[in-house]
């Protein structure tokens, strides 16, 4: 059994005042690791180490940062099997998801490496004769990243790769449900030759180190991925010091299926979006709004897809539905389903659990009066909603406080254009799933799903400060 220590200032350290936590495999219940959790003194050490690395790393040339990220990508790929096994064991990810996440993370490191040479400024119109006027981008300073359990590797890498690439030392607080994966990122960077203090990984409980890290004046930006409720509380805290924040939050992602689109193909797209990683996906397709004429055939096709998914041991190659990582999550899911069924929804399949496994579930006849129409589930449950026509579908789509990702299935170009522009989401995909991510595309939400955009140059913009710089090279007369 592995023991994981904290990674601070380029060294593996025992915690000084936190607990050593037992880390259990959610599928087998076995103790898989013991993890040093950071206490207040450890958080202070991480802050000091990151702060001390600021000057050297902030002035490192782009090619130095680029090489580090490329080497980290190589190490990650070389360790892909080991990291995949860790992901399966710690997070209950099925093999296809774990492998995809590891390789996807190596890809993100390469994209971030490429961005290092593209942090450009601009020469501006002078405001006076004899003036050189520029917009330049400078590193921000220490960035704090707080990440959730569901995609514990790629969501952290999407933050720290760009921040480090932009010249910002980084402190990662991974979820206490997946601390070993967070620390494995430090192992990858250490093997890649990371200078001390540039990346510090401190798993810890938010009630112990959360406020302390967020409030510290040495932290110049907090980049958070997680639930909207927690995101809001962190944004409010950070606002007291006018600290920069980026918020990648929850979603209740609609997919509109118009009558011209084939029900079978629509069910394929919906099943992937709804059930990938047991629905523990921020962009999960959780409200499927179907136009009347194809409603019944779509429901039948989706039920067939759901019932064909293998539920079981995440290590097995053909398993699609692994365990839920949060113990007793089934109680919350059962509650949402009971509320919907009590108000007239149909439970077409699923709705049952065994230990940490929850069967893929399809509800029909879901309406805005039901909790599940509005609340995130974060489990393998999707709701089918009946729409009279395209405009009614749009109204149902936007009747939600979240606005992360949305999809629209239609071959009618006019409707595709007109509806997609009016769908309230940070990401809209026509004829594809809501669960789409791209390394260079701007990823993020609107409304209660947050603000800020991650990916490629958008991340680089977020992790740098834009500064107006002028040089008066000829004598200038002042007004008085
Ligand atoms: P969560 O409960 O919000 O926790 C996320 C992280 O925040 C954890 O590391 C948690 O640590 C930490 N945290 C909680 N309170 C904090 C505080 N006051 N100060 C500092 N850190 C604090 O989310 P989750 O249950 O792990 O993940 C599921 C949620 O993430 C869903 O809502 C999902 O939609 C969202 N998500 C969004 C995206 C996106 O890109 N938009 C991607 C993935 C997931 P503790 O456990 O110690 O509190």
Boltz pocket constraint, residues with backbone or C-beta under 6 A from the ligand:
constraints:
  - pocket:
      binder: B
      contacts: [[A, 146], [A, 147], [A, 148], [A, 149], [A, 150], [A, 151], [A, 155], [A, 173], [A, 174], [A, 175], [A, 176], [A, 177], [A, 204], [A, 205], [A, 206], [A, 207], [A, 209], [A, 210], [A, 211], [A, 214], [A, 225], [A, 226], [A, 227], [A, 228], [A, 230], [A, 231], [A, 233], [A, 234], [A, 247], [A, 248], [A, 249], [A, 250], [A, 251], [A, 281], [A, 282], [A, 283], [A, 376], [A, 378], [A, 404], [A, 445], [A, 449]]
      max_distance: 6.0
